[in-house]
Each structure stands twice: as structure tokens, then as C-alpha cells.
Amino acid sequence: MKLFFLLLFIPLALFSRENPFFPVDASQDIPFTSNQIQQIPPLKRVSMQLPSTARTVESIVVSYKNLDGSIATKKIELHNSIDWHLPLFISQNYGASPELPQAVKKVNKKAEVYKKIASLPFITFYAAGKKLKVITNDKLLRHFLLVKPHRIVCDFKRDTDIRSYVKNIKKPFLFKQIRVGTHKGYYRVVIELDGYYQYKVTTLSKGYLFTLR
């Protein structure tokens, strides 16, 4: 009889579990979490500045940690144009609007009020946002874009002999500097930009309009 009970007890011991409170089928699927509380500061507002080559935001990906410690991601598909001068914000602070630097606020104004930024007897430059009016009676012979630094080069037809002209432009204008130099039969205007752009030229009644894109 003792031998019978001994043989019966051995199989029961082999199939016993350390924690009998977990179901047999689901014990491997339940994540083990910790009650230890980590002091992590709450998200208020963070910003990201994109380079001057950025023109659209295609998507936003957020990486986050779950309760069980696993890392996952959430992606939002977008297709929106942006102004790279302005930072992107991620915030959970609904009550406060992000404060932008004063120079950025000026760039973000939509009203196109042209201001004179440089002038010579035969050519004058007016800027507003991404637009530059070049008022002159001289014919635009050619124009092209150069990099490092990013600048628009224009040649205007005129026989003149003036000293080299350099005008530094202060913010919030996107045009950093205007240089004028004379050559045989024409003079060259170099318009240095504050970042990477494409541009188009439109002919006006008295001059040309350069629009950055």
C-alpha cells in the first residue's frame, strides 16, 4: 500500500506549478510589471528646428514606452507645407500657446509690406517676406543660383563704372546681403539668402520680382 501511494505522488509532483494562482494556458502571456515608480517629468512642450532645405512635413513618428516596458511607435501621415524658420512643437500643455522668438514672429507675418533694403542710382531693392522687387530700367540678361552660401546671381545690361557696393541686411528679412559689381557692358547683382531656396522671376512694368520657394 505504501508503494502504491508513493507511485501516485511522483506524477503529481512533476506537474505542480510554482504559482498556482495563474491559469495554466495564460501564464506565459501575462506581462510582469513592477510597482516601482520612476520620477519622470511630465511632457510640457518640446520644439524641433528643421533645416532650411525643408519645405513639407510628410509624417510624424512618436516612440513611446508601454506599461510592460516594451517600446512601440505611432506614425501620423501628413503632407503639409511649412516655413522652416518656425520650429515644430510637441505639447500636452493645452492652456499655454508657445512663445516664438521675436524675429520668428516678424517672419511669420502675412502682410506684404515692401521695405527698401538697398538702393543705387539705377537700381533699388524692396523686400517683403519671400519676395524681392528689383526696380530698374535695365534689362535682366541672365540669372542663376549658386550655393555655399546660397545666393541668386543676376546680370543687368548697363555700361557703368562704379565701385563695388555691399549692403548687409538685418533680420527678419530673408535676404542677407546684396552686392553689386561692374563688368564690361553689364553689372552683376548677388543676392545672398538666409537658407536654401528655389526661386522664380516675374517681369514687372519697371523691373523684376524674385519669389523664393
N, CA, C and O of each residue as an XYZ file, in Angstrom:
852
protein
N       0.836     -1.207      0.000
C       0.000      0.000      0.000
C       0.874      1.262      0.000
O       0.575      2.220     -0.713
N       1.949      1.267      0.795
C       2.865      2.417      0.814
C       3.486      2.638     -0.560
O       3.655      3.770     -1.012
N       3.821      1.532     -1.210
C       4.414      1.643     -2.536
C       3.410      2.238     -3.523
O       3.810      2.991     -4.412
N       2.115      1.923     -3.392
C       1.076      2.445     -4.280
C       0.943      3.962     -4.137
O       0.872      4.666     -5.145
N       0.908      4.486     -2.891
C       0.792      5.932     -2.682
C       2.040      6.685     -3.140
O       1.948      7.817     -3.614
N       3.213      6.049     -2.998
C       4.455      6.682     -3.453
C       4.458      6.848     -4.970
O       4.853      7.894     -5.484
N       4.011      5.801     -5.691
C       3.950      5.892     -7.147
C       2.900      6.906     -7.597
O       3.075      7.518     -8.651
N       1.834      7.107     -6.854
C       0.811      8.090     -7.194
C       1.276      9.520     -6.956
O       0.868     10.418     -7.693
N       2.117      9.763     -5.952
C       2.575     11.112     -5.596
C       3.607     11.663     -6.583
O       3.653     12.871     -6.816
N       4.433     10.790     -7.165
C       5.508     11.250     -8.056
C       4.957     11.982     -9.269
O       5.481     13.058     -9.558
N       3.943     11.509    -10.023
C       3.416     12.280    -11.166
C       2.808     13.609    -10.755
O       2.942     14.591    -11.486
N       2.142     13.670     -9.602
C       1.564     14.931     -9.145
C       2.634     15.974     -8.872
O       2.432     17.155     -9.156
N       3.762     15.558     -8.329
C       4.851     16.491     -8.044
C       5.469     17.022     -9.321
O       5.908     18.172     -9.358
N       5.516     16.205    -10.382
C       6.117     16.650    -11.638
C       5.286     17.720    -12.319
O       5.853     18.578    -12.996
N       3.966     17.711    -12.172
C       3.076     18.661    -12.862
C       2.647     19.826    -11.981
O       1.811     20.626    -12.403
N       3.184     19.949    -10.786
C       2.816     21.075     -9.926
C       3.505     22.344    -10.415
O       4.564     22.255    -11.036
N       2.908     23.587    -10.141
C       3.442     24.868    -10.588
C       3.898     25.688     -9.404
O       3.394     25.521     -8.293
N       4.879     26.600     -9.644
C       5.367     27.441     -8.564
C       4.292     28.395     -8.084
O       4.141     28.592     -6.879
N       3.534     28.999     -9.006
C       2.489     29.956     -8.652
C       1.152     29.394     -9.117
O       0.851     29.477    -10.308
N       0.349     28.833     -8.242
C      -0.914     28.202     -8.654
C      -2.012     29.202     -8.973
O      -3.095     28.803     -9.400
N      -1.760     30.501     -8.775
C      -2.807     31.500     -8.991
C      -2.914     31.958    -10.435
O      -3.900     32.600    -10.797
N      -1.923     31.647    -11.277
C      -2.008     31.948    -12.699
C      -2.660     30.782    -13.426
O      -2.362     29.627    -13.119
N      -3.557     31.059    -14.396
C      -4.135     29.971    -15.200
C      -3.045     29.254    -15.980
O      -2.020     29.839    -16.332
N      -3.285     27.982    -16.240
C      -2.272     27.172    -16.907
C      -2.009     27.671    -18.316
O      -0.849     27.773    -18.714
N      -3.063     27.994    -19.100
C      -2.888     28.355    -20.508
C      -2.382     29.769    -20.695
O      -1.699     30.044    -21.682
N      -2.692     30.680    -19.780
C      -2.377     32.104    -19.987
C      -1.168     32.575    -19.208
O      -0.808     33.749    -19.286
N      -0.529     31.684    -18.452
C       0.556     32.143    -17.586
C       1.730     32.691    -18.381
O       2.464     33.543    -17.881
N       1.924     32.218    -19.619
C       3.054     32.699    -20.415
C       2.756     34.005    -21.141
O       3.674     34.632    -21.670
N       1.478     34.437    -21.179
C       1.102     35.612    -21.951
C       0.944     36.864    -21.109
O       0.809     37.952    -21.669
N       0.954     36.756    -19.785
C       0.729     37.902    -18.925
C       2.053     38.581    -18.632
O       2.939     37.947    -18.059
N       2.227     39.854    -19.003
C       3.494     40.559    -18.740
C       3.657     40.829    -17.256
O       2.677     41.080    -16.555
N       4.897     40.778    -16.774
C       5.202     41.065    -15.383
C       5.609     42.521    -15.278
O       6.595     42.926    -15.893
N       4.893     43.303    -14.531
C       5.194     44.715    -14.348
C       5.707     44.951    -12.951
O       5.533     44.120    -12.060
N       6.341     46.092    -12.768
C       6.918     46.447    -11.481
C       6.104     47.559    -10.846
O       5.584     48.432    -11.541
N       5.993     47.528     -9.531
C       5.302     48.585     -8.795
C       6.218     49.761     -8.475
O       5.782     50.736     -7.863
N       7.479     49.679     -8.883
C       8.419     50.758     -8.609
C       8.076     51.978     -9.458
O       7.965     51.855    -10.678
N       7.907     53.134     -8.860
C       7.517     54.364     -9.549
C       8.766     55.161     -9.892
O       9.556     55.508     -9.014
N       8.938     55.452    -11.195
C      10.066     56.265    -11.642
C       9.620     57.725    -11.735
O       8.545     58.016    -12.259
N      10.430     58.620    -11.239
C      10.120     60.043    -11.254
C      10.534     60.635    -12.601
O      11.664     61.093    -12.770
N       9.608     60.617    -13.549
C       9.852     61.154    -14.880
C       9.064     62.448    -15.018
O       7.860     62.450    -14.761
N       9.698     63.547    -15.416
C       8.971     64.824    -15.532
C       7.896     64.743    -16.620
O       8.123     64.113    -17.653
N       6.743     65.359    -16.413
C       5.678     65.333    -17.420
C       6.063     66.150    -18.652
O       6.813     67.123    -18.570
N       5.529     65.724    -19.792
C       5.773     66.447    -21.037
C       4.991     67.755    -21.031
O       3.774     67.757    -20.847
N       5.688     68.856    -21.232
C       5.044     70.158    -21.361
C       5.106     70.620    -22.813
O       4.087     70.678    -23.502
N       6.293     70.943    -23.259
C       6.441     71.377    -24.649
C       7.894     71.218    -25.068
O       8.804     71.654    -24.363
N       8.105     70.591    -26.217
C       9.432     70.490    -26.822
C       9.325     71.007    -28.249
O       8.259     70.961    -28.863
N      10.427     71.492    -28.758
C      10.424     72.047    -30.110
C      11.521     71.409    -30.946
O      12.505     70.893    -30.416
N      11.339     71.453    -32.242
C      12.309     70.910    -33.197
C      12.485     71.910    -34.331
O      11.508     72.386    -34.910
N      13.728     72.222    -34.640
C      14.028     73.151    -35.729
C      14.511     72.357    -36.933
O      15.496     71.627    -36.832
N      13.842     72.484    -38.059
C      14.229     71.791    -39.278
C      15.221     72.629    -40.074
O      15.265     73.849    -39.915
N      16.019     71.988    -40.932
C      16.992     72.752    -41.734
C      16.305     73.577    -42.807
O      15.117     73.401    -43.076
N      17.059     74.473    -43.416
C      16.483     75.397    -44.392
C      16.091     74.714    -45.688
O      15.452     75.336    -46.537
N      16.457     73.450    -45.863
C      16.045     72.706    -47.062
C      14.627     72.155    -46.935
O      14.049     71.730    -47.935
N      14.052     72.152    -45.731
C      12.730     71.556    -45.504
C      11.638     72.438    -46.097
O      11.667     73.660    -45.950
N      10.669     71.805    -46.773
C       9.542     72.525    -47.356
C       8.200     71.917    -46.972
O       7.206     72.640    -46.894
N       8.139     70.598    -46.727
C       6.903     69.948    -46.303
C       7.191     68.950    -45.192
O       8.292     68.406    -45.101
N       6.187     68.715    -44.347
C       6.242     67.654    -43.338
C       5.413     66.491    -43.863
O       4.209     66.632    -44.079
N       6.050     65.343    -44.070
C       5.370     64.184    -44.647
C       4.766     63.276    -43.584
O       3.715     62.679    -43.818
N       5.401     63.157    -42.428
C       4.877     62.295    -41.377
C       5.546     62.641    -40.057
O       6.602     63.273    -40.027
N       4.915     62.217    -38.963
C       5.467     62.368    -37.622
C       5.428     61.002    -36.945
O       4.393     60.337    -36.950
N       6.547     60.582    -36.365
C       6.641     59.294    -35.681
C       6.974     59.549    -34.217
O       7.940     60.246    -33.907
N       6.172     58.982    -33.318
C       6.397     59.096    -31.879
C       6.736     57.718    -31.336
O       5.988     56.763    -31.550
N       7.849     57.609    -30.641
C       8.242     56.370    -29.982
C       7.886     56.479    -28.504
O       8.258     57.454    -27.851
N       7.171     55.493    -27.969
C       6.710     55.552    -26.579
C       6.907     54.197    -25.894
O       7.057     53.170    -26.556
N       6.902     54.213    -24.563
C       7.084     53.008    -23.760
C       5.757     52.601    -23.139
O       5.048     53.440    -22.584
N       5.417     51.326    -23.227
C       4.197     50.793    -22.647
C       4.383     50.432    -21.171
O       5.490     50.502    -20.637
N       3.276     50.045    -20.522
C       3.332     49.656    -19.111
C       4.262     48.478    -18.874
O       4.915     48.403    -17.834
N       4.329     47.557    -19.832
C       5.172     46.371    -19.644
C       6.627     46.619    -20.014
O       7.438     45.693    -20.000
N       6.968     47.882    -20.349
C       8.345     48.218    -20.690
C       8.688     48.086    -22.157
O       9.788     48.466    -22.559
N       7.789     47.563    -22.969
C       8.060     47.418    -24.400
C       7.985     48.783    -25.092
O       7.271     49.678    -24.641
N       8.727     48.929    -26.185
C       8.773     50.168    -26.951
C       7.951     49.985    -28.225
O       8.089     48.984    -28.928
N       7.092     50.969    -28.514
C       6.261     50.947    -29.715
C       6.309     52.320    -30.372
O       6.807     53.280    -29.785
N       5.797     52.405    -31.573
C       5.788     53.672    -32.313
C       4.394     53.938    -32.862
O       3.623     53.017    -33.129
N       4.092     55.218    -33.022
C       2.847     55.674    -33.622
C       3.213     56.676    -34.706
O       3.945     57.635    -34.458
N       2.695     56.447    -35.915
C       3.035     57.300    -37.054
C       1.788     57.995    -37.568
O       0.745     57.371    -37.760
N       1.912     59.297    -37.789
C       0.833     60.084    -38.367
C       1.286     60.559    -39.744
O       2.306     61.236    -39.873
N       0.527     60.201    -40.759
C       0.852     60.631    -42.119
C       0.363     62.060    -42.342
O      -0.791     62.384    -42.064
N       1.249     62.899    -42.843
C       0.924     64.293    -43.137
C       1.410     64.627    -44.533
O       2.169     63.876    -45.146
N       0.970     65.736    -45.007
C       1.526     66.308    -46.240
C       1.193     67.798    -46.216
O       0.280     68.267    -46.896
N       1.964     68.523    -45.410
C       1.681     69.937    -45.180
C       2.929     70.767    -45.438
O       4.040     70.377    -45.079
N       2.725     71.911    -46.063
C       3.832     72.832    -46.272
C       4.196     73.516    -44.965
O       3.343     73.689    -44.094
N       5.448     73.903    -44.824
C       5.937     74.535    -43.601
C       6.868     75.688    -43.961
O       7.389     75.774    -45.072
N       7.054     76.555    -43.000
C       8.077     77.589    -43.059
C       9.201     77.152    -42.133
O       9.017     77.094    -40.917
N      10.367     76.842    -42.698
C      11.444     76.267    -41.890
C      11.974     77.239    -40.849
O      12.668     76.825    -39.920
N      11.662     78.523    -40.984
C      12.085     79.473    -39.961
C      11.386     79.212    -38.620
O      11.919     79.557    -37.565
N      10.206     78.610    -38.662
C       9.409     78.393    -37.455
C       9.648     76.989    -36.917
O       9.691     76.039    -37.699
N       9.807     76.830    -35.604
C      10.012     75.495    -35.030
C       8.719     74.689    -35.021
O       7.624     75.250    -35.055
N       8.861     73.368    -34.975
C       7.734     72.465    -34.761
C       7.626     72.176    -33.271
O       8.643     71.999    -32.600
N       6.397     72.127    -32.744
C       6.180     71.920    -31.318
C       5.415     70.625    -31.070
O       4.506     70.272    -31.821
N       5.800     69.919    -29.998
C       5.025     68.807    -29.439
C       4.676     69.205    -28.018
O       5.559     69.519    -27.220
N       3.378     69.193    -27.697
C       2.965     69.747    -26.410
C       1.760     69.006    -25.867
O       0.925     68.516    -26.627
N       1.674     68.925    -24.534
C       0.467     68.486    -23.846
C      -0.046     69.583    -22.928
O      -0.904     69.347    -22.077
N       0.483     70.776    -23.108
C       0.067     71.915    -22.296
C      -0.959     72.711    -23.089
O      -0.606     73.621    -23.838
N      -2.231     72.363    -22.922
C      -3.274     72.978    -23.738
C      -3.514     74.435    -23.372
O      -3.991     75.212    -24.200
N      -3.191     74.809    -22.153
C      -3.550     76.143    -21.689
C      -2.623     77.244    -22.137
O      -2.974     78.419    -22.032
N      -1.448     76.900    -22.636
C      -0.463     77.933    -22.980
C      -0.076     77.804    -24.435
O       0.140     76.695    -24.924
N       0.013     78.897    -25.120
C       0.476     78.910    -26.501
C       1.975     79.097    -26.511
O       2.497     79.868    -25.706
N       2.697     78.410    -27.407
C       4.161     78.520    -27.425
C       4.602     79.928    -27.785
O       4.069     80.552    -28.703
N       5.580     80.410    -27.047
C       6.124     81.742    -27.310
C       7.223     81.639    -28.352
O       8.212     80.934    -28.149
N       7.058     82.331    -29.453
C       8.052     82.327    -30.513
C       9.025     83.474    -30.328
O       8.659     84.519    -29.791
N      10.267     83.290    -30.768
C      11.201     84.410    -30.736
C      10.659     85.597    -31.528
O       9.882     85.426    -32.467
N      11.072     86.785    -31.144
C      10.545     87.993    -31.775
C      10.838     88.023    -33.268
O       9.993     88.436    -34.062
N      12.037     87.584    -33.652
C      12.388     87.598    -35.080
C      11.512     86.638    -35.868
O      11.134     86.929    -37.003
N      11.182     85.476    -35.263
C      10.334     84.499    -35.937
C       8.933     85.041    -36.120
O       8.310     84.799    -37.154
N       8.417     85.777    -35.131
C       7.091     86.373    -35.247
C       7.024     87.335    -36.420
O       6.017     87.390    -37.126
N       8.088     88.088    -36.630
C       8.089     89.043    -37.724
C       8.104     88.325    -39.067
O       7.445     88.760    -40.012
N       8.855     87.222    -39.158
C       8.904     86.468    -40.404
C       7.546     85.872    -40.722
O       7.187     85.735    -41.892
N       6.780     85.514    -39.684
C       5.516     84.817    -39.879
C       4.375     85.740    -40.289
O       3.293     85.252    -40.612
N       4.574     87.039    -40.286
C       3.513     87.957    -40.662
C       3.209     87.814    -42.154
O       4.110     87.726    -42.989
N       1.908     87.793    -42.460
C       1.485     87.543    -43.828
C       1.376     88.821    -44.656
O       1.443     88.769    -45.884
N       1.213     89.934    -44.014
C       1.020     91.183    -44.766
C       2.282     91.504    -45.559
O       3.383     91.548    -45.010
N       2.102     91.728    -46.862
C       3.233     92.023    -47.725
C       3.445     93.534    -47.792
O       2.911     94.215    -48.668
N       4.215     94.028    -46.872
C       4.577     95.440    -46.849
C       6.029     95.532    -47.295
O       6.937     95.142    -46.560
N       6.243     96.045    -48.495
C       7.594     96.103    -49.040
C       8.374     97.237    -48.386
O       7.871     98.345    -48.201
N       9.621     96.918    -48.044
C      10.510     97.917    -47.470
C      11.789     97.982    -48.289
O      12.305     96.961    -48.746
N      12.287     99.187    -48.465
C      13.525     99.361    -49.211
C      14.699     98.833    -48.392
O      14.888     99.223    -47.240
N      15.485     97.944    -48.995
C      16.617     97.374    -48.275
C      17.964     97.762    -48.898
O      19.004     97.632    -48.253
N      17.946     98.234    -50.142
C      19.199     98.667    -50.783
C      18.857     99.516    -51.996
O      17.804     99.355    -52.612
N      19.779    100.433    -52.329
C      19.475    101.335    -53.449
C      20.757    101.892    -54.049
O      21.713    102.218    -53.345
N      20.743    101.990    -55.364
C      21.761    102.670    -56.148
C      21.029    103.590    -57.133
O      19.817    103.449    -57.299
N      21.723    104.526    -57.791
C      21.024    105.453    -58.691
C      20.206    104.765    -59.776
O      19.208    105.325    -60.228
N      20.599    103.568    -60.207
C      19.930    102.913    -61.330
C      19.189    101.636    -60.943
O      18.611    100.982    -61.811
N      19.192    101.267    -59.667
C      18.501    100.048    -59.244
C      18.165    100.160    -57.757
O      18.964    100.662    -56.966
N      16.965     99.683    -57.384
C      16.510     99.732    -55.998
C      15.861     98.394    -55.648
O      15.210     97.771    -56.486
N      16.047     97.965    -54.406
C      15.562     96.658    -53.941
C      14.560     96.855    -52.801
O      14.825     97.562    -51.828
N      13.400     96.207    -52.952
C      12.357     96.226    -51.923
C      12.022     94.781    -51.543
O      11.844     93.931    -52.415
N      11.938     94.508    -50.238
C      11.694     93.144    -49.774
C      10.431     93.075    -48.930
O      10.096     94.005    -48.196
N       9.727     91.928    -49.057
C       8.563     91.622    -48.225
C       8.419     90.107    -48.162
O       8.079     89.475    -49.163
N       8.673     89.521    -46.998
C       8.571     88.066    -46.869
C       9.530     87.359    -47.797
O      10.740     87.578    -47.746
N       8.975     86.497    -48.659
C       9.795     85.737    -49.599
C       9.919     86.421    -50.959
O      10.352     85.791    -51.924
N       9.552     87.678    -51.050
C       9.568     88.381    -52.333
C      10.558     89.542    -52.313
O      10.734     90.219    -51.300
N      11.192     89.749    -53.453
C      12.145     90.842    -53.624
C      11.824     91.553    -54.938
O      11.937     90.968    -56.015
N      11.423     92.816    -54.836
C      11.198     93.635    -56.018
C      12.489     94.344    -56.380
O      13.112     94.992    -55.540
N      12.882     94.215    -57.635
C      14.070     94.892    -58.151
C      13.580     95.931    -59.158
O      13.177     95.587    -60.270
N      13.618     97.186    -58.766
C      13.116     98.270    -59.607
C      14.274     98.852    -60.400
O      15.208     99.421    -59.835
N      14.199     98.701    -61.726
C      15.252     99.192    -62.604
C      14.725     99.260    -64.038
O      13.787     98.551    -64.402
N      15.332    100.108    -64.829
C      15.033    100.165    -66.254
C      15.991     99.312    -67.078
O      15.863     99.225    -68.299
N      16.945     98.686    -66.408
C      17.963     97.895    -67.095
C      17.446     96.482    -67.371
O      16.686     95.928    -66.576
N      17.853     95.914    -68.479
C      17.408     94.589    -68.889
C      18.147     93.497    -68.124
O      19.365     93.552    -67.955
N      17.399     92.516    -67.671
C      17.990     91.360    -66.998
C      18.526     90.401    -68.055
O      17.751     89.801    -68.799
N      19.839     90.256    -68.123
C      20.459     89.413    -69.127
C      20.413     87.936    -68.764
O      20.116     87.094    -69.612
N      20.702     87.625    -67.521
C      20.739     86.233    -67.070
C      20.610     86.213    -65.556
O      20.863     87.208    -64.877
N      20.206     85.046    -65.042
C      20.151     84.856    -63.590
C      20.321     83.366    -63.296
O      19.895     82.520    -64.081
N      20.937     83.056    -62.177
C      21.173     81.660    -61.799
C      21.429     81.592    -60.295
O      21.600     82.609    -59.623
N      21.449     80.361    -59.794
C      21.567     80.106    -58.359
C      22.904     79.457    -58.053
O      23.325     78.536    -58.752
N      23.572     79.935    -57.009
C      24.813     79.335    -56.524
C      24.652     78.989    -55.046
O      23.803     79.544    -54.349
N      25.496     78.050    -54.582
C      25.408     77.596    -53.191
C      26.719     77.883    -52.457
O      27.746     78.207    -53.055
N      26.633     77.749    -51.141
C      27.782     77.913    -50.231
C      28.452     79.272    -50.395
O      29.581     79.326    -50.882
N      27.809     80.365    -50.011
C      26.440     80.448    -49.487
C      25.405     80.454    -50.604
O      25.729     80.703    -51.765
N      24.154     80.176    -50.237
C      23.070     80.144    -51.212
C      22.784     81.570    -51.669
O      22.521     82.445    -50.844
N      22.832     81.809    -52.987
C      22.697     83.172    -53.489
C      22.184     83.163    -54.924
O      22.435     82.236    -55.693
N      21.462     84.218    -55.254
C      20.977     84.427    -56.612
C      21.902     85.435    -57.294
O      22.202     86.492    -56.738
N      22.340     85.103    -58.479
C      23.245     85.973    -59.241
C      22.484     86.481    -60.461
O      21.906     85.697    -61.212
N      22.489     87.804    -60.652
C      21.774     88.441    -61.763
C      22.718     89.389    -62.495
O      23.494     90.111    -61.871
N      22.644     89.380    -63.806
C      23.408     90.316    -64.634
C      22.443     91.244    -65.351
O      21.516     90.793    -66.023
N      22.671     92.559    -65.201
C      21.838     93.580    -65.834
C      22.676     94.358    -66.856
O      23.851     94.648    -66.630
N      22.046     94.683    -67.973
C      22.759     95.369    -69.042
C      22.897     96.857    -68.737
O      21.897     97.551    -68.553
N      24.123     97.343    -68.683
C      24.402     98.778    -68.493
C      25.912     98.995    -68.561
O      26.690     98.207    -68.023
N      26.305    100.053    -69.215
C      27.702    100.471    -69.192
C      27.878    101.455    -68.041
O      27.438    102.602    -68.124
N      28.509    101.013    -66.992
C      28.715    101.859    -65.817
C      30.034    101.495    -65.173
O      30.565    100.404    -65.377
N      30.539    102.401    -64.413
C      31.823    102.170    -63.733
C      31.719    102.725    -62.323
O      32.157    103.841    -62.045
N      31.132    101.929    -61.438
C      31.007    102.318    -60.032
C      31.842    101.385    -59.186
O      32.196    100.282    -59.604
N      32.146    101.842    -58.004
C      32.871    100.983    -57.078
C      31.960     99.866    -56.585
O      30.737     99.996    -56.624
N      32.543     98.787    -56.127
C      31.757     97.663    -55.624
C      30.865     98.128    -54.467
O      31.286     98.893    -53.599
N      29.634     97.644    -54.485
C      28.625     98.045    -53.494
C      28.237     96.811    -52.683
O      27.930     95.762    -53.250
N      28.251     96.939    -51.350
C      27.868     95.842    -50.458
C      26.916     96.392    -49.410
O      27.217     97.382    -48.743
N      25.761     95.742    -49.269
C      24.789     96.152    -48.256
C      24.351     94.915    -47.468
O      23.762     93.991    -48.029
N      24.642     94.905    -46.165
C      24.200     93.824    -45.280
C      22.785     94.122    -44.793
O      22.481     95.242    -44.383
N      21.931     93.112    -44.843
C      20.522     93.267    -44.496
C      20.276     92.581    -43.156
O      20.677     91.435    -42.955
N      19.622     93.278    -42.254
C      19.321     92.714    -40.938
C      18.033     91.907    -40.976
O      17.207     92.069    -41.875
N      17.872     91.026    -39.977
C      16.636     90.261    -39.838
C      15.489     91.217    -39.563
O      15.714     92.321    -39.069
N      14.245     90.808    -39.877
C      13.777     89.466    -40.250
C      13.771     89.181    -41.738
O      13.138     88.212    -42.158
N      14.447     89.976    -42.558
C      14.436     89.742    -43.997
C      15.188     88.456    -44.331
O      16.164     88.103    -43.669
N      14.718     87.761    -45.369
C      15.344     86.515    -45.806
C      16.551     86.758    -46.709
O      17.297     85.830    -47.021
N      16.736     87.996    -47.120
C      17.850     88.375    -47.988
C      18.938     88.996    -47.115
O      18.770     90.090    -46.578
N      20.060     88.280    -46.982
C      21.080     88.665    -46.011
C      21.997     89.771    -46.515
O      22.413     90.637    -45.745
N      22.305     89.744    -47.781
C      23.280     90.716    -48.307
C      23.046     90.928    -49.799
O      22.653     90.009    -50.517
N      23.295     92.156    -50.252
C      23.226     92.484    -51.674
C      24.557     93.098    -52.083
O      25.027     94.061    -51.477
N      25.159     92.521    -53.126
C      26.436     93.011    -53.639
C      26.278     93.367    -55.117
O      25.610     92.662    -55.874
N      26.900     94.462    -55.505
C      26.846     94.906    -56.896
C      28.260     95.193    -57.367
O      29.018     95.899    -56.702
N      28.604     94.646    -58.508
C      29.913     94.886    -59.105
C      29.775     95.090    -60.601
O      28.879     94.516    -61.221
N      30.645     95.899    -61.194
C      30.533     96.243    -62.615
C      31.472     95.389    -63.460
O      32.560     94.998    -63.036
N      30.999     95.119    -64.676
C      31.779     94.415    -65.692
C      31.584     95.148    -67.020
O      30.796     96.090    -67.100
N      32.279     94.729    -68.030
C      32.174     95.382    -69.331
C      30.799     95.111    -69.942
O      30.482     93.973    -70.287
N      30.003     96.138    -70.070
C      28.694     96.023    -70.696
C      27.568     95.603    -69.779
O      26.411     95.591    -70.198
N      27.869     95.262    -68.550
C      26.821     94.852    -67.613
C      27.326     94.993    -66.178
O      28.523     95.157    -65.945
N      26.409     94.927    -65.232
C      26.795     94.871    -63.826
C      26.111     93.667    -63.195
O      25.020     93.270    -63.602
N      26.770     93.098    -62.199
C      26.301     91.859    -61.557
C      25.769     92.165    -60.164
O      26.404     92.869    -59.379
N      24.583     91.619    -59.871
C      23.959     91.730    -58.552
C      23.947     90.337    -57.921
O      23.459     89.381    -58.523
N      24.479     90.230    -56.722
C      24.485     88.971    -55.978
C      23.596     89.148    -54.752
O      23.854     90.006    -53.908
N      22.555     88.335    -54.659
C      21.598     88.405    -53.555
C      21.801     87.176    -52.683
O      21.403     86.072    -53.053
N      22.420     87.370    -51.522
C      22.679     86.253    -50.622
C      21.444     85.987    -49.754
O      20.836     86.914    -49.219
N      21.086     84.707    -49.627
C      19.882     84.293    -48.917
C      20.229     83.699    -47.565
O      21.374     83.329    -47.308
N      19.214     83.610    -46.694
C      19.462     83.088    -45.346
C      19.322     81.579    -45.253
O      19.458     81.021    -44.164
N      19.053     80.902    -46.361
C      18.921     79.436    -46.363
C      18.801     78.935    -47.789
O      19.105     79.654    -48.741
N      18.353     77.686    -47.929
C      18.244     77.046    -49.239
C      16.854     77.290    -49.825
O      15.840     77.034    -49.176
N      16.826     77.787    -51.061
C      15.570     78.093    -51.730
C      15.680     77.790    -53.219
O      16.770     77.731    -53.787
N      14.506     77.598    -53.833
C      14.349     77.768    -55.262
C      13.690     79.133    -55.460
O      13.242     79.754    -54.497
N      13.633     79.592    -56.695
C      13.037     80.911    -56.914
C      12.464     80.987    -58.327
O      12.819     80.194    -59.199
N      11.581     81.945    -58.534
C      11.090     82.249    -59.874
C      11.155     83.763    -60.078
O      11.136     84.530    -59.115
N      11.231     84.179    -61.327
C      11.346     85.594    -61.676
C      10.143     85.991    -62.517
O       9.790     85.305    -63.477
N       9.520     87.096    -62.152
C       8.389     87.660    -62.895
C       8.756     89.067    -63.355
O       9.294     89.863    -62.584
N       8.464     89.360    -64.596
C       8.761     90.683    -65.142
C       7.678     91.681    -64.733
O       6.487     91.414    -64.889
N       8.101     92.826    -64.210
C       7.191     93.900    -63.831
C       7.276     95.025    -64.861
O       8.100     94.983    -65.774
N       6.415     96.026    -64.701
C       6.445     97.157    -65.640
C       7.754     97.929    -65.534
O       8.268     98.441    -66.528
N       8.287     98.005    -64.314
C       9.571     98.673    -64.105
C      10.471     97.816    -63.225
O      10.793     98.183    -62.094
N      10.865     96.687    -63.754
C      11.772     95.852    -63.001
C      11.363     94.393    -62.996
O      10.756     93.893    -63.944
N      11.711     93.715    -61.895
C      11.523     92.269    -61.796
C      11.151     91.908    -60.360
O      11.516     92.598    -59.408
N      10.411     90.802    -60.234
C      10.013     90.283    -58.935
C      10.604     88.892    -58.753
O      10.334     87.983    -59.539
N      11.412     88.735    -57.712
C      12.002     87.440    -57.356
C      11.204     86.861    -56.187
O      11.051     87.505    -55.150
N      10.699     85.637    -56.367
C       9.902     84.981    -55.323
C      10.603     83.703    -54.902
O      10.856     82.830    -55.732
N      10.918     83.586    -53.627
C      11.581     82.388    -53.106
C      10.545     81.295    -52.840
O       9.398     81.576    -52.492
N      10.976     80.041    -53.012
C      10.095     78.902    -52.770
C      10.829     77.837    -51.992
O      10.256     76.791    -51.686
